[in-house]
Amino acid sequence: MSDAIDLRPTLLIPDWPAPAGVRAFVTTRETGPSQGDFAAFNPASHVRDNPEHVALCRRLLQKEVGDERPFLWLNQTHGARVQQSYQADVPEADAAIATSADYACVVLTADCLPVMFCNRAGTQVAVAHAGWRGLAGGVLEATVAAMNSEPDELLVWLGPAISNAQFEVGPDVYGAFVAVHPEAAEAFDHSPYRLGHYMADLYRLARFRLEALGIENISGGHFCTACESRFYSYRRDGGKTGRMASVIWINH
């Protein structure tokens, strides 16, 4: 299989007021070389997809940011560790920051929330992998702290994630948020399907935590990975599925 032009990913470009030197996108599953349950563009190497197809997706992905700019791939653990410099060996972290054009930051998701950050000057970018465990564990707070910028200097975009209409959770998830911030109860509706369960709103939970940090310029947050066929969804697809790549970098 060759790197033909029709295999290139169909990209979702964030609609946010980032400065011109900040570039970002999210891959979709609409076009690409991946097949079967992983069709059509899966750059994730840990989901038991055909390694040759994954490698081709990564080569095609590399072309989107320039062959001279490496990706800072992460081994995501649903934690709150932030990787603040490039390393070729894949570090365990759930967020990454770049302060130069030397590399691109990337996280992989398929229902969890990818959160992109930049400062108004365009000298810092970051992306965080924020599922409910990461949100409850403080991954957004850790990312903002590592950026070390004033809240009014930060811009945020909330990428494709599962919506509250599709995300049923148990009382443990509800308790993890409400025990720390009682106001977080507003992000949960009682489930119409199971007694004692809730429909959780990841977008609202993320906005609540970002606003608590003083960040007001927040865009995005209107997607549903489980509803929209252009996205991978771990929950919709029974766990056998690919991942979208959320990529951000400084482009000089």
Phi and psi in degrees as a GROMACS rama.xvg file:
@    title "Ramachandran Plot"
@    xaxis  label "Phi"
@    yaxis  label "Psi"
@TYPE xy
-98.2574  165.293  SER-2
-79.1852  57.6495  ASP-3
-68.6919  152.636  ALA-4
-62.3425  -31.4262  ILE-5
-74.9277  -5.74699  ASP-6
-89.5179  -9.41927  LEU-7
-62.4285  147.932  ARG-8
-68.6306  147.385  PRO-9
-84.7694  121.82  THR-10
-105.216  142.806  LEU-11
-97.9401  119.975  LEU-12
-98.3564  125.838  ILE-13
-58.5782  138.863  PRO-14
-100.891  90.2225  ASP-15
-151.811  161.399  TRP-16
-85.4389  45.1876  PRO-17
-69.7101  149.091  ALA-18
-64.0489  160.199  PRO-19
-59.4534  -29.4222  ALA-20
-79.7958  -2.54765  GLY-21
-101.767  124.638  VAL-22
-117.371  143.501  ARG-23
-158.676  153.814  ALA-24
-162.455  165.866  PHE-25
-125.081  131.138  VAL-26
-73.1788  155.481  THR-27
-121.318  175.974  THR-28
-97.7145  15.8654  ARG-29
-72.8696  -38.6534  GLU-30
-135.77  152.345  THR-31
146.152  178.207  GLY-32
-87.8933  -13.942  PRO-33
-65.8384  152.744  SER-34
-130.925  165.221  GLN-35
63.5323  -134.874  GLY-36
-61.6844  -19.6935  ASP-37
-100.726  1.9451  PHE-38
-60.1794  138.802  ALA-39
-125.001  -5.99303  ALA-40
-142.305  93.0847  PHE-41
-115.558  106.091  ASN-42
-91.8038  7.53855  PRO-43
-87.6832  126.975  ALA-44
-91.0788  -3.70333  SER-45
-106.331  10.5789  HIS-46
-110.094  14.0083  VAL-47
68.8238  29.105  ARG-48
-80.5287  166.737  ASP-49
-59.9005  118.63  ASN-50
-58.0605  -32.4477  PRO-51
-67.4611  -38.8051  GLU-52
-68.1544  -40.0483  HIS-53
-62.4537  -45.1  VAL-54
-61.6611  -40.0958  ALA-55
-65.9648  -41.98  LEU-56
-58.0516  -40.6023  CYS-57
-69.5676  -34.4652  ARG-58
-66.8985  -41.4841  ARG-59
-65.7949  -37.2821  LEU-60
-64.4338  -39.5706  LEU-61
-59.0268  -36.7703  GLN-62
-64.3253  -26.2932  LYS-63
-73.0027  -23.6388  GLU-64
-110.873  -4.35071  VAL-65
101.335  133.685  GLY-66
-63.4204  -20.2953  ASP-67
-85.6922  -6.95958  GLU-68
-110.793  109.003  ARG-69
-73.3095  160.991  PRO-70
-93.9457  140.187  PHE-71
-92.7424  89.0513  LEU-72
-75.2761  147.433  TRP-73
-122.217  147.814  LEU-74
-92.9823  99.9494  ASN-75
-80.2954  136.173  GLN-76
-124.512  10.4172  THR-77
61.8103  32.9596  HIS-78
-109.034  -153.425  GLY-79
-130.288  15.0513  ALA-80
-76.0803  139.377  ARG-81
-114.118  124.163  VAL-82
-87.4758  122.801  GLN-83
-110.065  6.0396  GLN-84
-152.193  161.321  SER-85
-77.1099  139.793  TYR-86
-147.552  140.514  GLN-87
-70.045  -38.2008  ALA-88
-69.9659  136.716  ASP-89
-72.7559  113.65  VAL-90
-82.5938  155.368  PRO-91
-82.7931  114.698  GLU-92
-168.101  162.663  ALA-93
-123.354  11.0306  ASP-94
-154.961  155.722  ALA-95
-143.631  147.689  ALA-96
-125.749  144.943  ILE-97
-131.531  138.601  ALA-98
-120.37  13.4148  THR-99
-147.224  175.168  SER-100
-88.6473  13.2482  ALA-101
-73.917  -23.5936  ASP-102
-154.236  164.159  TYR-103
-107.433  140.205  ALA-104
-91.8385  141.78  CYS-105
-148.553  141.085  VAL-106
-128.673  156.953  VAL-107
-113.407  134.67  LEU-108
-143.794  160.161  THR-109
-156.888  54.7057  ALA-110
136.237  -38.346  ASP-111
-62.9075  161.343  CYS-112
-93.5087  119.605  LEU-113
-87.1185  130.032  PRO-114
-120.333  121.098  VAL-115
-101.944  145.058  MET-116
-131.763  149.678  PHE-117
-154.356  162.31  CYS-118
-96.8333  162.623  ASN-119
-63.28  -27.1732  ARG-120
-77.9707  -14.5612  ALA-121
75.1986  21.4218  GLY-122
-101.675  -4.0125  THR-123
-139.492  137.45  GLN-124
-136.278  157.199  VAL-125
-157.963  158.759  ALA-126
-143.277  140.682  VAL-127
-125.839  144.425  ALA-128
-97.0895  110.718  HIS-129
-126.749  81.4904  ALA-130
-79.3859  -172.833  GLY-131
-65.2582  -35.6337  TRP-132
-66.2732  -42.4839  ARG-133
-65.5617  -41.3741  GLY-134
-61.681  -48.0885  LEU-135
-65.1366  -31.5551  ALA-136
-83.0051  -6.1403  GLY-137
94.0077  26.769  GLY-138
-64.9359  -34.2288  VAL-139
-70.771  -42.13  LEU-140
-62.3412  -40.0111  GLU-141
-66.5464  -37.7834  ALA-142
-65.8931  -46.2233  THR-143
-62.6263  -41.9284  VAL-144
-62.2135  -39.4608  ALA-145
-70.0529  -29.2118  ALA-146
-71.3884  -27.7272  MET-147
55.4587  44.6214  ASN-148
-120.192  156.718  SER-149
-65.2427  141.884  GLU-150
-54.692  -36.9752  PRO-151
-75.6196  -4.45197  ASP-152
-95.0834  -4.70486  GLU-153
-101.608  139.595  LEU-154
-115.86  141.524  LEU-155
-132.083  142.227  VAL-156
-129.268  130.719  TRP-157
-98.7993  116.69  LEU-158
-88.3504  -167.347  GLY-159
-65.8251  125.74  PRO-160
-147.025  169.57  ALA-161
-69.5587  139.779  ILE-162
-87.0954  164.854  SER-163
-64.7563  -25.7316  ASN-164
-67.7653  -18.3228  ALA-165
-116.206  -3.70682  GLN-166
-111.615  85.2386  PHE-167
-84.87  133.543  GLU-168
-132.723  164.608  VAL-169
-90.3352  178.33  GLY-170
-64.5331  -20.838  PRO-171
-66.684  -39.227  ASP-172
-68.4835  -45.6734  VAL-173
-56.0981  -47.1866  TYR-174
-65.9567  -33.7316  GLY-175
-61.5674  -33.613  ALA-176
-88.9923  -46.0928  PHE-177
-71.077  -29.2581  VAL-178
-62.9748  -30.3932  ALA-179
-92.9353  -42.5393  VAL-180
-131.178  97.6895  HIS-181
-54.8294  -28.3562  PRO-182
-66.0038  -19.0385  GLU-183
-64.8256  -14.2146  ALA-184
-57.7791  -24.5474  ALA-185
-66.8264  -17.715  GLU-186
-90.9066  7.32601  ALA-187
-126.106  132.982  PHE-188
-112.114  148.661  ASP-189
-64.0741  135.779  HIS-190
-69.7183  134.241  SER-191
-79.2742  -3.10764  PRO-192
-103.095  -38.4404  TYR-193
-139.018  132.411  ARG-194
-63.1098  135.71  LEU-195
82.4372  3.04739  GLY-196
-109.618  168.806  HIS-197
-136.807  156.416  TYR-198
-100.239  114.709  MET-199
-96.8391  139.509  ALA-200
-106.65  95.8066  ASP-201
-59.5363  -39.9411  LEU-202
-62.3331  -43.026  TYR-203
-69.0695  -38.3557  ARG-204
-63.2556  -39.9487  LEU-205
-66.9079  -44.8764  ALA-206
-61.1539  -39.4004  ARG-207
-59.5739  -44.1524  PHE-208
-73.3829  -37.6567  ARG-209
-67.8736  -43.0403  LEU-210
-65.8045  -33.0315  GLU-211
-64.6381  -23.6471  ALA-212
-85.7603  -4.35532  LEU-213
93.8244  9.01218  GLY-214
-87.4341  124.289  ILE-215
-111.883  -26.897  GLU-216
-87.5822  88.2369  ASN-217
-123.229  123.683  ILE-218
-116.41  171.94  SER-219
79.0787  -158.947  GLY-220
85.8905  27.2865  GLY-221
-125.456  27.8515  HIS-222
-106.793  170.696  PHE-223
-148.228  107.432  CYS-224
-63.6245  -32.522  THR-225
-77.6857  -20.2327  ALA-226
-96.1542  -29.5778  CYS-227
-101.698  121.211  GLU-228
-67.4088  -16.177  SER-229
-73.3523  -9.52937  ARG-230
-111.877  151.166  PHE-231
-74.9736  145.881  TYR-232
-141.322  113.355  SER-233
-60.0289  -42.1878  TYR-234
-72.1652  -46.7706  ARG-235
-63.2765  -39.1949  ARG-236
-94.7721  14.6618  ASP-237
66.9054  24.6009  GLY-238
89.8211  -16.8428  GLY-239
-101.387  94.3419  LYS-240
-162.417  170.637  THR-241
-89.4512  -162.332  GLY-242
-136.648  148.04  ARG-243
-87.5138  147.687  MET-244
-104.179  124.522  ALA-245
-102.692  117.064  SER-246
-123.594  137.52  VAL-247
-144.194  142.647  ILE-248
-157.347  164.35  TRP-249
-93.6575  127.576  ILE-250
-115.886  107.594  ASN-251
